[in-house]
Amino acid sequence: MGEILEFISGELGITAARPSSWREQFLQFGQAALKKQPQDGRDLEIARLQQKLGGVTRENELLQKKIERLESG
């Protein structure tokens, strides 16, 4: 593998340590990302509904405050 790294680094004009570093970073972070399940339609719908619920909750809180102000005079 050392010869391949030297060839690639020579073609790219970089040190051989750089592609080796890229490989190590992939092994550290890339494999976990590849194992992560993509979101399906159900997950996206849940996220959409959670966002909508948050908006409705904020709106409800504002209306409650307005009612309290109106009732207090």
Secondary structure as GFF3:
##gff-version 3
##sequence-region A 1 73
A	DSSP	alpha_helix	2	12	.	.	.	ID=ss1
A	DSSP	alpha_helix	17	25	.	.	.	ID=ss2
A	DSSP	pi_helix	26	30	.	.	.	ID=ss3
A	DSSP	alpha_helix	31	35	.	.	.	ID=ss4
A	DSSP	alpha_helix	41	72	.	.	.	ID=ss5
###
